[in-house]
Amino acid sequence: MRFGLFIPQGWRLDLAGIPTEKHWQVMRDLADHADAGPWDSLWVYDHFHTVPIPTDEATHEAWTLMAAYAATTSRIKLGQMCTAMSYRNPVYLAKVAATTDIISGGRVQMGIGGGWYEHEWRAYGYGFPSAGVRLARLDEGVQIMRDAWRDGKVSFAGRHYQVDGAIVAPKPLQENSIPLWIAGGGEKVTLKIAAKYAEYTNFTSEPDGFAHKSQVLAEHCREVGTDFDAIVRSANVNAILGTSTDDVAARVKRVRDRLAGICGDAAADAMMTTVSAPGSAAGTPEQVIESLTALRDLGCEYVICYFPEAAYDRSGIELFEREVMPALM
């Protein structure tokens, strides 16, 4: 099993209380820590407004951070979970990603999806088209990016995107192009797109749901004639680690209270349900190893961890590195 680490960027209110001028230092230092450690990748979210509700708290832009991490780290892979296709023209996005790949020395991953956060869509003037339209754009956009990275030039005449001889030079540095992570568990469309184009998928970490989505993906692979076993299945987990159950409970309370101070009790409680849900990575090291082992046994080869404490307290990450990762890698 390989592991990725989310770097706090404000979207989940995970930089609140830290002065804005200190944000980059906090984010860069955590990225440096991951780069020097056992993590395979670091990740950011592609969002503009905070959750669980939009607030005036900072949310730093994903691809700007990608370029910054490309320049300030040396080893670790760089991903987004996940870029919303409709937020950027796909051939422009292909150009941005290729340039960032050059800066990084060939370490960029492309996490891509249809997008879902209606409030920020409308606020930024994108409208909010139907799920069918958003996913059709995803399908067309992935084809454009794949062809642009492979050939350095792309033309495409689709229903949603038209490209006429766009030059994407330089091409990505990676020999086999930038890996595509198709994120989302929509069974009729998203997982079919993943079956056609993805090197990686990313969907629920809840065990029964993960097993079911895997079965659906396998069926789509059979239908489109691709190799299911060649696609790496990944999941995101919320991680709060402590040395004892009391330590875990105290950490959970600190996270919950910080959120409640910004978005209120109801929203904070709703957000914290993901910590206690099946498939999370909250608990003592022994409990988390058991949970992640069960997920690995279902075919999950890659876990991306979100630590809500990360910007304030790195001890949970360090405990995960010392005791959980060696048991599963």
C-alpha positions in Angstrom: 0.0 0.0 0.0 1.2 3.5 -0.9 0.3 6.7 0.9 -0.4 10.3 0.0 -0.8 13.3 2.3 -3.2 16.2 2.0 -1.5 19.5 2.7 -4.0 22.0 4.4 -4.9 24.9 2.2 -7.9 26.3 4.0 -10.7 24.6 2.1 -11.7 22.5 5.1 -11.1 25.5 7.5 -7.8 23.9 8.3 -5.7 27.1 8.4 -8.2 29.1 10.5 -6.6 31.2 13.2 -3.2 31.3 11.4 -2.4 34.7 10.0 -2.6 34.8 6.2 1.0 35.8 5.8 2.0 32.6 7.6 -0.1 30.3 5.5 2.6 29.6 2.8 5.2 28.9 5.5 2.9 26.3 7.2 2.0 24.7 3.9 5.6 24.7 2.6 6.9 23.2 5.8 4.4 20.4 5.7 5.2 19.7 2.1 8.9 19.6 3.0 8.2 17.2 5.8 6.3 14.9 3.4 9.0 15.2 0.8 11.6 14.0 3.3 9.5 11.2 4.7 7.8 8.0 3.5 4.9 9.6 1.6 4.6 8.8 -2.1 2.6 11.9 -2.9 1.1 15.2 -1.6 -2.3 16.5 -2.5 -4.4 19.6 -2.4 -8.1 20.2 -3.2 -9.4 22.1 -6.2 -11.9 24.4 -4.6 -12.4 28.1 -4.2 -14.9 28.4 -1.2 -14.6 26.7 2.2 -16.7 23.8 3.4 -19.0 22.8 5.1 -20.2 26.4 4.4 -18.7 29.2 2.4 -16.8 31.6 4.7 -14.3 34.4 4.3 -11.5 32.1 5.5 -8.8 31.5 2.9 -8.9 28.8 0.3 -5.6 28.7 -1.7 -5.8 27.8 -5.4 -4.8 24.3 -6.3 -2.7 24.7 -9.5 -0.8 27.7 -8.1 0.1 25.5 -5.2 1.1 22.7 -7.6 3.6 25.0 -9.3 4.9 26.2 -5.9 5.4 22.6 -4.6 7.0 21.6 -7.9 9.7 24.2 -7.3 10.2 23.7 -3.6 10.1 19.9 -3.3 12.4 17.4 -4.9 11.0 13.8 -4.7 7.4 13.6 -3.9 4.6 13.3 -6.5 2.1 16.2 -6.7 -1.6 15.7 -7.0 -5.0 17.4 -6.8 -8.2 15.8 -5.5 -9.6 16.6 -7.7 -9.3 19.2 -10.5 -12.8 20.2 -11.7 -12.8 19.9 -15.5 -15.1 22.8 -16.1 -13.1 25.3 -14.0 -10.5 25.5 -16.8 -10.4 24.9 -20.5 -9.0 21.4 -20.9 -6.2 22.3 -23.4 -5.2 25.2 -21.2 -5.2 22.8 -18.2 -3.0 20.4 -20.2 -0.6 23.2 -20.8 -0.5 24.3 -17.2 0.0 20.7 -16.0 2.8 20.0 -18.6 4.7 23.1 -17.5 4.3 22.2 -13.9 5.6 18.7 -14.7 8.7 20.2 -16.2 9.3 22.4 -13.1 8.9 19.4 -10.9 11.2 17.1 -12.8 8.3 14.8 -13.8 6.2 14.4 -10.7 2.7 15.8 -11.5 -0.4 13.6 -11.2 -3.7 14.7 -12.7 -6.6 14.2 -10.4 -9.7 15.1 -12.4 -13.4 15.0 -11.9 -16.7 16.6 -12.9 -17.0 19.0 -10.0 -19.9 19.3 -7.6 -19.7 22.4 -5.3 -22.6 24.4 -6.6 -22.0 27.5 -4.5 -18.6 28.2 -5.9 -19.6 27.3 -9.5 -22.3 30.0 -9.5 -20.2 32.5 -7.5 -17.4 32.2 -10.1 -19.7 32.6 -13.1 -19.6 29.0 -14.3 -23.3 28.4 -13.9 -24.1 24.9 -12.7 -24.9 22.6 -15.6 -26.5 19.2 -15.1 -24.5 16.3 -13.9 -24.8 14.8 -17.4 -23.2 17.9 -18.9 -20.4 18.1 -16.3 -19.5 14.5 -16.9 -19.7 14.8 -20.6 -17.2 17.6 -20.3 -15.0 15.4 -18.2 -15.0 12.7 -20.8 -14.1 15.1 -23.6 -11.6 17.0 -21.6 -9.7 13.9 -20.5 -9.4 12.9 -24.2 -8.0 16.3 -25.1 -5.4 16.3 -22.3 -4.3 12.8 -23.1 -3.8 13.6 -26.8 -2.1 16.9 -26.0 0.4 15.3 -23.7 1.1 12.4 -26.1 1.4 14.4 -29.3 2.3 17.9 -28.3 -0.5 19.2 -30.5 -4.3 18.5 -30.4 -7.4 19.1 -32.4 -10.8 18.0 -31.1 -14.4 18.5 -32.2 -16.7 17.6 -29.4 -20.1 18.7 -28.2 -18.7 20.7 -25.4 -15.1 21.5 -26.4 -13.5 22.4 -29.7 -9.7 22.6 -30.2 -8.0 23.5 -33.5 -4.4 22.6 -33.7 -3.5 23.7 -30.1 0.2 23.3 -29.5 1.2 22.0 -26.0 4.9 22.4 -25.9 6.8 21.4 -23.9 5.1 18.0 -23.5 5.2 16.6 -19.9 8.6 15.2 -18.8 7.2 11.9 -17.7 7.8 9.3 -20.4 4.3 7.8 -20.2 2.7 11.1 -19.8 0.9 12.5 -16.7 -1.0 9.8 -14.9 -4.8 10.3 -14.8 -6.7 9.8 -11.6 -10.4 9.8 -12.4 -12.1 10.7 -9.1 -15.7 9.9 -8.2 -17.9 6.9 -7.7 -20.8 7.6 -10.2 -21.6 4.1 -11.4 -23.1 4.8 -14.8 -20.8 7.5 -16.2 -17.8 8.4 -13.9 -16.6 4.8 -13.4 -17.0 4.1 -17.1 -14.8 7.1 -17.9 -12.3 5.7 -15.4 -12.5 2.3 -17.1 -11.6 4.0 -20.5 -8.9 6.4 -19.5 -7.7 6.1 -15.8 -4.4 4.8 -14.4 -5.9 5.4 -11.0 -9.4 5.7 -9.5 -10.5 7.3 -6.3 -13.8 6.6 -4.5 -15.2 5.9 -1.1 -13.2 4.3 1.6 -16.3 2.8 3.3 -15.6 -1.0 2.9 -18.9 -2.2 1.5 -19.0 0.8 -0.8 -15.4 0.3 -2.0 -16.1 -3.3 -2.8 -19.3 -2.4 -4.7 -17.6 0.4 -6.7 -14.7 -1.9 -7.5 -17.2 -4.5 -8.9 -18.9 -1.8 -11.1 -15.5 -0.6 -12.3 -14.5 -4.2 -13.3 -17.8 -4.5 -15.2 -17.1 -1.3 -17.2 -13.6 -2.5 -17.9 -14.9 -5.7 -19.4 -17.4 -3.7 -21.5 -14.8 -1.3 -22.9 -12.0 -3.8 -23.2 -9.5 -2.5 -20.7 -7.5 -4.2 -18.0 -9.2 -3.8 -14.6 -6.1 -5.1 -12.8 -4.0 -2.3 -14.4 -6.0 0.4 -12.7 -4.8 1.4 -9.2 -7.8 1.9 -6.9 -7.3 4.5 -4.2 -9.4 6.1 -1.4 -9.2 9.2 0.8 -9.3 8.8 4.6 -9.8 11.2 7.5 -7.0 10.6 10.0 -6.9 11.6 13.7 -4.3 9.4 15.5 -3.6 9.2 19.2 -1.6 7.1 21.5 -4.7 6.0 23.4 -8.5 6.3 23.1 -8.5 9.2 25.5 -5.9 10.9 23.4 -7.9 10.3 20.2 -11.1 11.7 21.9 -9.2 14.8 23.0 -7.9 15.4 19.5 -11.3 14.9 17.9 -12.8 17.4 20.4 -10.1 20.1 19.6 -10.8 19.7 15.9 -14.6 19.9 16.4 -14.4 22.9 18.7 -12.2 24.8 16.2 -14.7 24.1 13.4 -17.7 25.1 15.6 -16.1 28.4 16.4 -16.2 29.3 12.7 -19.2 27.5 11.2 -21.4 26.7 14.2 -22.2 23.5 16.1 -24.5 21.9 13.5 -22.1 22.2 10.6 -19.1 21.2 12.7 -20.9 18.1 14.0 -21.9 17.1 10.4 -18.3 17.5 9.3 -17.0 15.4 12.1 -19.2 12.4 11.1 -16.6 11.6 8.5 -14.1 10.9 11.3 -16.2 8.2 12.9 -17.6 6.7 9.7 -16.6 3.2 8.5 -13.4 3.5 6.5 -11.9 6.5 8.4 -8.4 6.4 9.9 -9.3 7.8 13.3 -8.1 5.9 16.4 -5.0 4.4 17.9 -2.3 3.0 15.6 -3.6 -0.5 16.2 -7.2 0.4 15.3 -6.1 2.3 12.1 -3.9 -0.6 11.0 -6.9 -2.9 11.3 -9.1 -0.5 9.4 -6.7 0.1 6.6 -5.7 -3.6 6.3 -9.4 -4.4 5.7 -9.4 -1.8 2.9 -6.2 -3.2 1.4 -7.7 -6.7 1.4 -10.5 -5.3 -0.8 -8.0 -4.2 -3.4 -7.2 -0.6 -2.3 -3.6 -0.1 -3.1 -3.3 3.6 -2.4 -4.6 5.7 0.5 -4.5 9.5 0.7 -4.7 10.8 4.3 -6.2 14.0 5.5 -5.2 15.1 8.9 -7.4 18.0 10.2 -4.7 18.8 12.8 -1.9 19.1 10.3 -1.4 22.9 10.4 -1.5 23.0 14.2 0.0 19.8 15.4 2.1 17.3 13.4 2.3 14.6 16.1 -0.6 12.6 14.6 1.2 12.5 11.2 4.4 11.5 12.9 2.7 8.7 14.8 1.1 7.5 11.5 4.5 7.5 9.9 6.2 5.5 12.7 3.6 2.9 13.5 0.9 2.6 10.8 2.8 3.0 7.5 5.5 0.3 8.2 2.8 -2.2 8.9 1.1 -1.7 5.5 3.8 -0.8 3.0 
